[in-house]
């Protein structure tokens, strides 16, 4: 009985360790690793360490204004295509049965191809060029505490996490933008493929599970990153001259946005295998919880159906999940609202989103 509840607990919590970020594309939500929700019960001693290695990939190319897809962008070959790949190394140390500490180190590799950032959409598909970024992302440190003593193996439990997100990722990464066959300009790349956001932030997490039976359990999680810094000072002109209109609307420099995620679902266990099916929502709000909200950002969210499976072998658990987007929404930003107010014409920018995300990893008790 104890082993069965432990296995349910292990996988339900392991789901919450997976990538906090889903396929957002131009909506610049960054992966911040997972929570420490996995092994408070499996390893209640104070000397245990756990390493989680988690990799994700997505390709975004479908443009949305609000919830309406701009299908003509793909048809006319003017779409922006992002390829995003990242690997998180999450190291956790149990301090006691209820308290643990975690440290996340992300490595990021991004590529972005477009027409409008280079010679322009009117130049035709042959003028499509790419910009890239590679390196360390924003690291994060967090402390976690269970609300109930895991040693008693209750059918339910919840864990609270508080953390600090560090501005270790390069948020001023530059590459070349090609104006024509002979002219190129060095400038900051798009916000969506920058390695970091330039802000020191605070994170809050709440992870929970409930076992209905020996094989079926429910899980849930909430995550919020608060970035008090309003702007990071990086120009959005891509090496060119900032326009008077972008200055007037406040979109001439990059914003440092908050981000959020919540998820819930069910898991089913059979021997070493566990399958899950859930719903999750990831997003960038238009306005931050703390501090100002002006500057360039693409607020929005993705709602996804999230199936997954894991396999446990001795002290290791291997997992894969494939969230599929069911709703994508590019919401109105603060500069969009300023523009609408000044011109008297309602305006909302667009953003490119992915159809799905591939997320694979492993959890190892050291």
Beta strands, then each sheet from edge to edge (+ up, - down):
strand 1: 49-65
strand 2: 68-69
strand 3: 81-94
strand 4: 99-114
strand 5: 129-136
strand 6: 140-146
strand 7: 156-165
strand 8: 174-178
strand 9: 184-188
strand 10: 201-211
strand 11: 216-227
strand 12: 231-235
strand 13: 253-255
strand 14: 259-270
strand 15: 273-284
strand 16: 300-313
strand 17: 316-330
strand 18: 351-354
strand 19: 358-365
sheet 1: 2+ 1- 3+ 4- 5+
sheet 2: 2+ 1- 18+
sheet 3: 2+ 1- 19+ 17- 16+ 15- 14+ 11- 10+ 7- 6+
sheet 4: 8+ 9-
sheet 5: 12+ 13-
end
